[in-house]
Amino acid sequence: QVDSPIAANWLLQAGIPLFPNDNLQFDGISIPFDLKLPARNGQRLVYKPAVPVLFRTVDEDIRFYSGAQTLGEALWENNIFLKISDDLSLPMNTPLNQLVDVTLIQSQLIRILFDGNEINVLSSSQTVGGALAEAGIPLQFLDYSLPEADQPIPMDGAIQIIRVREEILSEERVIPFTIERVS
């Protein structure tokens, strides 16, 4: 029997302390801890304790707690927004039921010069070849890039593709010759 209409008090009476990033759901909807609930029999309050999330980037490590159901929801709640070209080490639908350690490789603007054209793309690849593959411009046959495909992306993000075309030319020509006999 619960004496208080406040959601947090329901849990306290059950011996469950609440922490700031825990999650309470009533009828499938997340609710604030101080919400007054209607007094009806058979109501169901769902409690999900917050779990730690370690979010790593090249520049910093961010640790926060979240009571969200998935990693994507936790990132959204903490105002961490990703670009479609960013590379996250875990899927966004990873359930938050224990410590989550996730790494983000943020995409950067790459300028690709080839065949007199220039295109700008976002890539999270660490190598020139990977960035070209993500852009849909792989090196073929004798083509090469500056810097080379196995090198890291340059600081200015510029990659030049050198297209190499191999041609075999055959030409027929009559060559005069002389016969010399020596005994």
Salt bridges, closest charged atoms under 4 A:
ASP61 OD2 - ARG56 NH1 3.40
ASP101 OD1 - ARG56 NE 2.84
ASP115 OD2 - ARG163 NE 3.59
GLU118 OE1 - ARG111 NH1 3.83
ASP143 OD2 - ARG163 NH1 2.64
GLU167 OE2 - ARG165 NH2 2.91
